[in-house]
Amino acid sequence: MRFQLTDDQRALRDGVRQLLARRFDGEALRAAVAAAGPGGAVLDRALWRELGAAGFFALRLPEEAGGVGLGLPEAALVFEEAGRALLPGPLIATHLAAGVVPGAATGEVVVAAVDGGLVEWWAQADVVRGEPAEGGVPERGVRERGAREGGVRERGAPDGVVPERVVPVRSVDPLTPLHRVSGASGRSSGSASPGSAPNPVAVLLTAAEQLGTAARVCELAVQHARTREQFGQPIGAFQAVKHLCADMLVRTEVARPALYAAAVTAGPADIAAARLLADEAALRNTRDCLQVHGGMGFTWESEVHLHLKRAWVRAQRGGGVTESEEALAAELVD
């Protein structure tokens, strides 16, 4: 079967890439990292509203509901570009809440989600919710920002799931502040609710972000290999560097069709396989890109180590390696 992007899908991908290149380029990325203090990064609300105006969060909402009316394949393309640009913020949670939380679709409201006891961007979200379901986030565990650090004001939780404490967690990624929700009834600290399954759309969109990172660091490695010289020639002329770059490209191009196919079928096994391949591509490609760059890749002026750190954080979200392996194995057994 041949799978090619349509002209409209290519135009969407290119438009999002141009928007992010204009509003969140490498200089803006480094400025955001430099501005991140002990309390974590600061979310750019103007950029968030601009994303909302561009239809980033309302992409899959029907047109009659004020959305763009596109589907999961288009969302995968958009989030791939977000991963490529290392765009910060609770993008997936706000996207899933569009149409459910007033203001989320337009970017006026920032929505974060509890994922396995962890919350990304807790302190800067307007609304923090429990694990999201397709079509939005259930009322179970809806939490409003505004309570004291270490506590939560609860709204609309009929099952009485009330966390006792929200504790900041040191994040390896300076642009992904983390908090842990603990002491919730029926939950164990740092683990998902018993019997709960990760949202398949969130799993797929996380895979899309990972694919964006895998592709970007492959490009960075090739660019560096072509321009950096040792012993009078570009380091890309050495076989060891060639092999690293070739392996990075193969991982990326294996993960990409798996992701696009899963976005079309939305099958549990396809999504699990796409997530496994995308996580592997992101984690191994960022490591190999650092190898190509050497010590230069660890400097704050470089974006390579930021891709590695973000890939580590994303890999811990719901639907990661163990969960996707189990889901894929269950489908194969059935």
Secondary structure, 3 states (H helix, E strand, C coil): CCCCCCHHHHHHHHHHHHHHHHHCCHHHHHHHHHHCECCECCCCHHHHHHHHHCCCCCCCCCHHHCCCCCCHHHHHHHHHHHHHHCCCCCHHHHHHHCCCCCCCCCCCCCEEEEECCEEECCCCCCEEECCCECCECCCCCCEECCCCCCCCEECCCCCCCCCCEEEEECCCCCCCCEEEEECCCCCCCCCCCCCCCCCHHHHHHHHHHHHHHHHHHHHHHHHHHHHCEECCEEHHHCHHHHHHHHHHHHHHHHHHHHHHHHHHHCCHHHHHHHHHHHHHHHHHHHHHHHHHHHHHHHCCCCCHHHHHHHHHHHHCCCCCHHHHHHHHHHHHHC
